[in-house]
Amino acid sequence: MKVYFDSAATTQVRKEVVDKMHEVLTENFGNPSSTHSFGRSSKTLIEQARKTIAGYLNASPQEIIFTSGGTEADNMALRGAVRDLGVRTIITSSIEHHAVLHTVSELKSEYDINLHFVDLQHCGTPDYDHLESLLKADDSKKLVSLMHVNNEIGNILDIDRVGQLCHDNNALFHSDTVQSLGHFEMDVQKTPVDFMAAAAHKFHGPKGIGFAYIRKDSGLRPLIFGGEQERGYRAGTEGVHNIAGLEEAFKLAYDNLDSERAYVQDLKDYFVQQLSEAMPEAKFNGNCAEYTKSTYTLVNVCLPFTESKAQMLLFQLDLNGIACSKGSACQSGSVKASHVLSQILDEEDLNKPSVRFSFCKYNTKEEVDYVVKVLSDFANS
């Protein structure tokens, strides 16, 4: 049996998205910067996609800038805020994605900015009172960067509360929303967020395409220079087929959100229940087992295995056709402990294997039963 429980790393592309991309590759091959009919046809597809995405977010089309994915969108916002908007202090957390952590570290080195890390509660949720005190600490121009849904443990940020804190203290707010857009509703007219990032491959779209939400009149300048594509924010000929695929995936994600979310949430609840019964000593990291405090798409579980079995766990799962992750896919080849788990687990649990299982609409309860049996058999072997 083959089981793919690693959708937080990347998702299976929907057939409708593949069909749409094939259609565009075949029929809309013109350069969107060309003024003839072939170019105008491609340009129309791009602007329609921009309008579609903006509609679901209650944004203006001009606020949607297509990028290569979430990492570029994060860099665009963070680097631009320091370089162009006079930000001198960045407040973030120690459990952000490396697209944020490595970028702010480089900005500190390049521009000698102030870099502060908000305290975390034992579960990994930011301490909102500490965040407020950091925002009020001095009069420097500030930006807060906190992810909406943590990609390893699934904790959900109170994004409205953080946005309001930033607004009340005249700070900019950037949120890495790569794990949430396509899975949670977002209304930028109600949530005071200045910058967001999205990647199509997290919601059944193609890899290599995403977008940045940049609130209009932000003052950001281009990160990549050249032509005037993407409202002048990002030079380079657009990948029209990828943008069309992103649009189709985004549209299908939100048009089917209620039913698919209910299905996946039920699947996650079933996984937690079955694993807890089979392995009572297993612990769920962060808030991932709590319905209202974590995303419905993943669990991160600390398994009660001996050191020798811990070293063989992922190999054993792979041998049985099970795809999952020890943490972020971006660091799955590393021998280092997860930078997220190292902030919230004690030394005893850090020495045990923690595995992230993430789910989607294509998974089944039969697959859950199979995975739980493989884990249980391995524990008792």
Secondary structure as the mmCIF struct_conf table of DSSP 4:
data_model
#
loop_
_struct_conf.conf_type_id
_struct_conf.id
_struct_conf.beg_label_comp_id
_struct_conf.beg_label_asym_id
_struct_conf.beg_label_seq_id
_struct_conf.end_label_comp_id
_struct_conf.end_label_asym_id
_struct_conf.end_label_seq_id
STRN STRN1 VAL A 3 TYR A 4
STRN STRN2 ASP A 6 ASP A 6
TURN_TY1_P TURN_TY1_P1 SER A 7 ALA A 9
HELX_LH_PP_P HELX_LH_PP_P1 GLN A 12 ARG A 14
HELX_RH_AL_P HELX_RH_AL_P1 LYS A 15 GLU A 27
BEND BEND1 GLY A 30 GLY A 30
TURN_TY1_P TURN_TY1_P2 PRO A 32 SER A 33
BEND BEND2 HIS A 36 HIS A 36
HELX_RH_AL_P HELX_RH_AL_P2 SER A 37 LEU A 57
TURN_TY1_P TURN_TY1_P3 ASN A 58 ASN A 58
HELX_RH_3T_P HELX_RH_3T_P1 PRO A 61 GLU A 63
STRN STRN3 ILE A 64 THR A 67
BEND BEND3 SER A 68 GLY A 69
HELX_RH_AL_P HELX_RH_AL_P3 GLY A 70 LEU A 85
STRN STRN4 THR A 89 THR A 92
TURN_TY1_P TURN_TY1_P4 SER A 94 ILE A 95
BEND BEND4 GLU A 96 GLU A 96
HELX_RH_AL_P HELX_RH_AL_P4 HIS A 98 TYR A 111
STRN STRN5 ASN A 114 PHE A 117
STRN STRN6 LEU A 120 LEU A 120
TURN_TY1_P TURN_TY1_P5 HIS A 122 CYS A 123
BEND BEND5 GLY A 124 GLY A 124
STRN STRN7 PRO A 126 PRO A 126
HELX_RH_AL_P HELX_RH_AL_P5 TYR A 128 LEU A 135
TURN_TY1_P TURN_TY1_P6 LYS A 136 LYS A 136
BEND BEND6 ALA A 137 ALA A 137
BEND BEND7 ASP A 139 SER A 140
STRN STRN8 LYS A 142 SER A 145
BEND BEND8 HIS A 148 HIS A 148
STRN STRN9 VAL A 149 VAL A 149
TURN_TY1_P TURN_TY1_P7 ASN A 151 ILE A 153
STRN STRN10 ASN A 155 ILE A 156
HELX_LH_PP_P HELX_LH_PP_P2 LEU A 157 LEU A 157
HELX_RH_AL_P HELX_RH_AL_P6 ILE A 159 ASP A 168
TURN_TY1_P TURN_TY1_P8 ASN A 169 ASN A 170
STRN STRN11 LEU A 172 ASP A 176
TURN_TY1_P TURN_TY1_P9 VAL A 178 SER A 180
STRN STRN12 LEU A 181 LEU A 181
TURN_TY1_P TURN_TY1_P10 GLY A 182 HIS A 183
STRN STRN13 PHE A 184 PHE A 184
TURN_TY1_P TURN_TY1_P11 VAL A 188 LYS A 190
BEND BEND9 THR A 191 THR A 191
BEND BEND10 ASP A 194 ASP A 194
STRN STRN14 PHE A 195 ALA A 199
HELX_RH_3T_P HELX_RH_3T_P2 ALA A 200 LYS A 202
TURN_TY1_P TURN_TY1_P12 PHE A 203 HIS A 204
TURN_TY1_P TURN_TY1_P13 LYS A 207 GLY A 208
STRN STRN15 GLY A 210 ILE A 214
TURN_TY1_P TURN_TY1_P14 LYS A 216 ASP A 217
BEND BEND11 LEU A 223 LEU A 223
STRN STRN16 ILE A 224 ILE A 224
BEND BEND12 GLY A 226 GLY A 227
TURN_TY1_P TURN_TY1_P15 GLN A 229 GLN A 229
HELX_RH_3T_P HELX_RH_3T_P3 GLU A 230 GLY A 232
TURN_TY1_P TURN_TY1_P16 TYR A 233 TYR A 233
STRN STRN17 ARG A 234 ARG A 234
BEND BEND13 GLY A 236 GLY A 236
HELX_RH_AL_P HELX_RH_AL_P7 VAL A 240 ASP A 255
TURN_TY1_P TURN_TY1_P17 ASN A 256 ASN A 256
HELX_RH_AL_P HELX_RH_AL_P8 LEU A 257 ALA A 278
TURN_TY1_P TURN_TY1_P18 PRO A 280 GLU A 281
STRN STRN18 LYS A 283 PHE A 284
TURN_TY1_P TURN_TY1_P19 GLY A 286 ALA A 289
TURN_TY1_P TURN_TY1_P20 TYR A 291 LYS A 293
STRN STRN19 SER A 294 SER A 294
TURN_TY1_P TURN_TY1_P21 TYR A 296 THR A 297
STRN STRN20 LEU A 298 CYS A 302
HELX_RH_AL_P HELX_RH_AL_P9 GLU A 307 LEU A 319
TURN_TY1_P TURN_TY1_P22 ASN A 320 GLY A 321
STRN STRN21 ILE A 322 ALA A 323
STRN STRN22 SER A 325 SER A 325
BEND BEND14 LYS A 326 GLY A 327
HELX_RH_3T_P HELX_RH_3T_P4 ALA A 329 GLN A 331
TURN_TY1_P TURN_TY1_P23 SER A 332 GLY A 333
BEND BEND15 LYS A 336 LYS A 336
HELX_LH_PP_P HELX_LH_PP_P3 ALA A 337 SER A 338
TURN_TY1_P TURN_TY1_P24 HIS A 339 VAL A 340
HELX_RH_AL_P HELX_RH_AL_P10 LEU A 341 ILE A 344
BEND BEND16 LEU A 345 LEU A 345
HELX_RH_AL_P HELX_RH_AL_P11 GLU A 347 LEU A 350
TURN_TY1_P TURN_TY1_P25 ASN A 351 ASN A 351
BEND BEND17 LYS A 352 LYS A 352
STRN STRN23 SER A 354 SER A 358
TURN_TY1_P TURN_TY1_P26 LYS A 361 TYR A 362
HELX_RH_AL_P HELX_RH_AL_P12 LYS A 365 ASN A 380
#
